[in-house]
Amino acid sequence: MKALLQRVSSASVTVEGKVVGEIGTGLLVLLGIDRGDDRVTANRMLEKVLAYRLFADDSGRMNRSVADIDGGVLLVSQFTLSADTGKGLRPSFSQAMPPVDAQALYDYMVAELRRSHPRAAAGVFGADMQVGLVNDGPVTFMLESG
């Protein structure tokens, strides 16, 4: 599992002209689900996302998490993060979890995120989404399970 975290001032997801999820200050999380990922992997990743320190404290150091600042989290599925780009000029998606299984795990993660974090929003699995964001910093980190 891969989670690309972007610290944002704001972010939104639009599907067919309708905003389906949006946040103010917080994290945009683009999520790639790989073969072999499961609920244990998902829970560990959510814990890490919510606790990862990338917001400034009073001294300007990255010592505060999205939970510490009561920020928003916008979770968006992005299977292209599971691509193998090591060879050639075309990505391989052989490591990506099959869509039916990936959707079930993504839906589980969205439900767990909403249960554990008061300011949660999400994209629509498998939809053609337009993602808008104002990256604050810019600050971007890739988290990987394993």
Secondary structure as a PSIPRED ss2 file (coil, helix, strand):
# PSIPRED VFORMAT (PSIPRED V4.0)

   1 M C   1.000  0.000  0.000
   2 K E   0.000  0.000  1.000
   3 A E   0.000  0.000  1.000
   4 L E   0.000  0.000  1.000
   5 L E   0.000  0.000  1.000
   6 Q E   0.000  0.000  1.000
   7 R E   0.000  0.000  1.000
   8 V E   0.000  0.000  1.000
   9 S E   0.000  0.000  1.000
  10 S E   0.000  0.000  1.000
  11 A E   0.000  0.000  1.000
  12 S E   0.000  0.000  1.000
  13 V E   0.000  0.000  1.000
  14 T E   0.000  0.000  1.000
  15 V E   0.000  0.000  1.000
  16 E C   1.000  0.000  0.000
  17 G C   1.000  0.000  0.000
  18 K E   0.000  0.000  1.000
  19 V E   0.000  0.000  1.000
  20 V E   0.000  0.000  1.000
  21 G E   0.000  0.000  1.000
  22 E E   0.000  0.000  1.000
  23 I E   0.000  0.000  1.000
  24 G C   1.000  0.000  0.000
  25 T C   1.000  0.000  0.000
  26 G E   0.000  0.000  1.000
  27 L E   0.000  0.000  1.000
  28 L E   0.000  0.000  1.000
  29 V E   0.000  0.000  1.000
  30 L E   0.000  0.000  1.000
  31 L E   0.000  0.000  1.000
  32 G E   0.000  0.000  1.000
  33 I C   1.000  0.000  0.000
  34 D E   0.000  0.000  1.000
  35 R C   1.000  0.000  0.000
  36 G C   1.000  0.000  0.000
  37 D C   1.000  0.000  0.000
  38 D C   1.000  0.000  0.000
  39 R H   0.000  1.000  0.000
  40 V H   0.000  1.000  0.000
  41 T H   0.000  1.000  0.000
  42 A H   0.000  1.000  0.000
  43 N H   0.000  1.000  0.000
  44 R H   0.000  1.000  0.000
  45 M H   0.000  1.000  0.000
  46 L H   0.000  1.000  0.000
  47 E H   0.000  1.000  0.000
  48 K H   0.000  1.000  0.000
  49 V H   0.000  1.000  0.000
  50 L H   0.000  1.000  0.000
  51 A H   0.000  1.000  0.000
  52 Y C   1.000  0.000  0.000
  53 R C   1.000  0.000  0.000
  54 L C   1.000  0.000  0.000
  55 F E   0.000  0.000  1.000
  56 A E   0.000  0.000  1.000
  57 D C   1.000  0.000  0.000
  58 D C   1.000  0.000  0.000
  59 S C   1.000  0.000  0.000
  60 G C   1.000  0.000  0.000
  61 R C   1.000  0.000  0.000
  62 M E   0.000  0.000  1.000
  63 N E   0.000  0.000  1.000
  64 R E   0.000  0.000  1.000
  65 S C   1.000  0.000  0.000
  66 V C   1.000  0.000  0.000
  67 A C   1.000  0.000  0.000
  68 D C   1.000  0.000  0.000
  69 I C   1.000  0.000  0.000
  70 D C   1.000  0.000  0.000
  71 G C   1.000  0.000  0.000
  72 G E   0.000  0.000  1.000
  73 V E   0.000  0.000  1.000
  74 L E   0.000  0.000  1.000
  75 L E   0.000  0.000  1.000
  76 V E   0.000  0.000  1.000
  77 S E   0.000  0.000  1.000
  78 Q C   1.000  0.000  0.000
  79 F H   0.000  1.000  0.000
  80 T H   0.000  1.000  0.000
  81 L H   0.000  1.000  0.000
  82 S H   0.000  1.000  0.000
  83 A C   1.000  0.000  0.000
  84 D E   0.000  0.000  1.000
  85 T C   1.000  0.000  0.000
  86 G C   1.000  0.000  0.000
  87 K C   1.000  0.000  0.000
  88 G C   1.000  0.000  0.000
  89 L C   1.000  0.000  0.000
  90 R C   1.000  0.000  0.000
  91 P C   1.000  0.000  0.000
  92 S E   0.000  0.000  1.000
  93 F C   1.000  0.000  0.000
  94 S C   1.000  0.000  0.000
  95 Q C   1.000  0.000  0.000
  96 A E   0.000  0.000  1.000
  97 M C   1.000  0.000  0.000
  98 P C   1.000  0.000  0.000
  99 P H   0.000  1.000  0.000
 100 V H   0.000  1.000  0.000
 101 D H   0.000  1.000  0.000
 102 A H   0.000  1.000  0.000
 103 Q H   0.000  1.000  0.000
 104 A H   0.000  1.000  0.000
 105 L H   0.000  1.000  0.000
 106 Y H   0.000  1.000  0.000
 107 D H   0.000  1.000  0.000
 108 Y H   0.000  1.000  0.000
 109 M H   0.000  1.000  0.000
 110 V H   0.000  1.000  0.000
 111 A H   0.000  1.000  0.000
 112 E H   0.000  1.000  0.000
 113 L H   0.000  1.000  0.000
 114 R H   0.000  1.000  0.000
 115 R H   0.000  1.000  0.000
 116 S H   0.000  1.000  0.000
 117 H C   1.000  0.000  0.000
 118 P C   1.000  0.000  0.000
 119 R C   1.000  0.000  0.000
 120 A E   0.000  0.000  1.000
 121 A E   0.000  0.000  1.000
 122 A E   0.000  0.000  1.000
 123 G C   1.000  0.000  0.000
 124 V C   1.000  0.000  0.000
 125 F C   1.000  0.000  0.000
 126 G C   1.000  0.000  0.000
 127 A C   1.000  0.000  0.000
 128 D C   1.000  0.000  0.000
 129 M E   0.000  0.000  1.000
 130 Q E   0.000  0.000  1.000
 131 V E   0.000  0.000  1.000
 132 G E   0.000  0.000  1.000
 133 L E   0.000  0.000  1.000
 134 V E   0.000  0.000  1.000
 135 N E   0.000  0.000  1.000
 136 D E   0.000  0.000  1.000
 137 G E   0.000  0.000  1.000
 138 P E   0.000  0.000  1.000
 139 V E   0.000  0.000  1.000
 140 T E   0.000  0.000  1.000
 141 F E   0.000  0.000  1.000
 142 M E   0.000  0.000  1.000
 143 L E   0.000  0.000  1.000
 144 E E   0.000  0.000  1.000
 145 S C   1.000  0.000  0.000
 146 G C   1.000  0.000  0.000
